Amino acid sequence: MTWIEFTETIRTVCTYYERKIPNDNALELWHERVKTIPRESLDWIKRKIFEENDTFPKNLPTVMWSLYNAWLTAHPEKRAFREEAQCPECEGGWLVLQKQVDGYRQPISFSAPCGKCRQIPSAHYMTLFQAIEQGYERIELKKYPEAGPRDIKKLAESVGMKMPDYARRVA
């Protein structure tokens, strides 16, 4: 969350509990502790603070982190990183498909985020059933051992990119 979003949240909470807004030094220290909480969760966090506390919370940054973790539990699809599920329909969250098309010697290939496990954040998903209905067939990459497993971090590094460390953000 940005400084402006943070101060607006604090101002709202202080006004609700009829408490004086902390000085700038305290606000900077608090912001440093909670700045990685995404904006998307702030309205939910404020509502929960108002519902669960009769008085101003004693340690507001800790309460905000606790409620953010509760928000993640209530909205698991919003989590930045999830452990890979062992979905029987996909390959690490992706449907790997092919379809024979008239005029082409080789089948065309296609991939889509799996609609069963939804490991990959996406606006649109496809289930294996939907793919089969559209004339695609699944390619099981595990049947081709010469391809081998691919580590996403190594793939990113091979093209000069660095994967963010999500473990620090969750803690």
C-alpha positions in Angstrom: 0.0 0.0 0.0 1.2 3.5 -0.7 1.8 6.1 1.9 -1.4 8.0 1.0 -3.5 4.8 1.3 -1.8 4.0 4.6 -2.4 7.4 6.1 -6.0 7.5 4.9 -6.6 4.1 6.5 -5.0 5.3 9.8 -7.0 8.5 9.7 -10.3 6.6 9.2 -9.5 4.2 12.1 -8.5 7.1 14.4 -11.6 9.0 13.5 -13.8 6.0 14.2 -12.3 5.5 17.6 -12.1 9.2 18.4 -8.4 9.1 18.8 -5.7 11.6 17.9 -3.7 10.7 14.8 -0.2 9.5 15.7 2.8 11.8 15.0 4.7 11.5 11.7 7.5 9.4 13.2 5.1 6.8 14.5 3.3 6.8 11.2 6.5 6.2 9.3 7.5 3.3 11.6 4.0 1.8 11.3 4.0 2.2 7.5 7.4 0.5 7.3 5.8 -2.6 9.0 2.7 -2.8 6.9 3.6 -1.3 3.5 3.6 -4.7 1.8 0.0 -5.4 2.6 -1.8 -4.9 -0.7 -4.4 -2.1 -1.1 -7.0 -4.6 -2.2 -7.3 -6.0 1.4 -7.5 -2.6 3.2 -11.3 -2.1 3.2 -11.8 -5.7 4.5 -9.2 -5.1 7.2 -10.8 -1.8 8.3 -14.2 -3.4 8.5 -12.8 -6.2 10.6 -11.0 -3.8 12.9 -14.3 -1.9 13.5 -16.2 -5.2 14.0 -13.7 -6.9 16.3 -12.4 -4.1 18.5 -14.4 -2.0 21.0 -11.4 0.4 21.4 -8.5 1.5 19.3 -6.2 -1.6 18.8 -3.1 -1.5 21.1 -0.7 -2.6 18.3 -2.3 -1.5 15.1 0.4 -2.8 12.7 0.3 -6.3 14.3 -3.5 -6.3 14.1 -3.4 -5.3 10.4 -1.0 -8.2 9.6 -3.1 -10.6 11.6 -6.2 -9.5 9.7 -4.3 -9.5 6.3 -3.5 -13.2 7.0 -7.1 -13.8 7.8 -8.0 -12.1 4.5 -5.6 -14.4 2.6 -7.3 -17.4 4.3 -10.7 -16.0 3.2 -9.5 -15.2 -0.3 -6.8 -17.9 -1.2 -7.0 -17.1 -4.9 -5.4 -13.7 -4.0 -2.2 -15.3 -2.6 0.8 -14.4 -4.7 2.3 -17.8 -4.6 0.8 -21.2 -3.8 2.5 -24.6 -3.6 1.9 -26.5 -6.8 -1.1 -28.8 -6.5 -1.0 -32.3 -7.9 -3.8 -31.8 -10.4 -4.4 -34.9 -12.6 -5.6 -32.8 -15.5 -2.7 -30.4 -16.0 1.1 -29.8 -16.0 1.9 -27.4 -13.1 -1.3 -25.4 -13.6 -1.3 -25.5 -17.5 -3.3 -27.6 -19.9 -1.0 -28.6 -22.7 -3.1 -29.4 -25.7 -3.0 -30.1 -29.4 -5.5 -30.2 -32.2 -5.4 -31.5 -35.7 -6.5 -28.8 -38.1 -7.2 -29.3 -41.8 -4.4 -28.0 -44.0 -1.7 -28.5 -41.4 0.6 -31.6 -41.3 1.4 -31.2 -37.6 -1.3 -30.6 -35.0 -1.4 -27.1 -33.6 -0.4 -26.8 -30.0 -2.3 -24.7 -27.4 -2.0 -24.1 -23.7 -4.4 -22.7 -21.2 -4.6 -22.2 -17.4 -6.2 -25.2 -15.8 -9.8 -24.5 -14.7 -9.8 -27.4 -12.2 -6.9 -26.4 -9.9 -6.6 -22.7 -10.9 -2.9 -22.6 -9.9 -2.2 -19.9 -12.4 -3.9 -16.5 -11.8 -5.8 -15.8 -15.0 -8.9 -14.0 -16.2 -10.0 -17.1 -18.2 -9.6 -20.8 -17.4 -10.3 -23.9 -19.4 -11.1 -27.4 -18.0 -9.9 -30.5 -19.8 -13.5 -31.3 -20.5 -14.0 -28.0 -22.3 -10.8 -28.6 -24.3 -12.0 -32.0 -25.4 -15.3 -30.5 -26.4 -13.5 -28.1 -28.6 -11.5 -30.8 -30.3 -8.3 -30.6 -28.4 -6.4 -33.6 -26.9 -4.1 -33.4 -23.9 -0.4 -33.8 -24.2 1.1 -35.3 -21.1 4.6 -33.8 -20.9 5.6 -36.4 -18.3 5.5 -39.0 -21.0 8.4 -37.3 -22.7 11.3 -37.7 -20.2 13.8 -36.2 -22.7 12.1 -32.8 -21.9 12.6 -33.3 -18.2 11.2 -31.2 -15.4 11.7 -27.5 -15.7 12.4 -25.3 -12.7 10.7 -21.9 -13.2 13.5 -20.1 -11.4 16.2 -21.6 -13.7 14.1 -20.8 -16.7 13.7 -17.2 -15.6 17.5 -16.9 -14.9 18.2 -18.3 -18.4 16.5 -15.3 -20.0 18.1 -12.8 -17.6 15.1 -12.4 -15.3 14.9 -13.0 -11.5 11.9 -14.5 -9.8 10.6 -12.5 -6.8 11.1 -14.2 -3.4 7.5 -14.7 -2.2 8.4 -16.4 1.0 9.5 -13.0 2.5 6.2 -11.4 1.6 4.0 -14.0 3.3 6.0 -13.9 6.6 
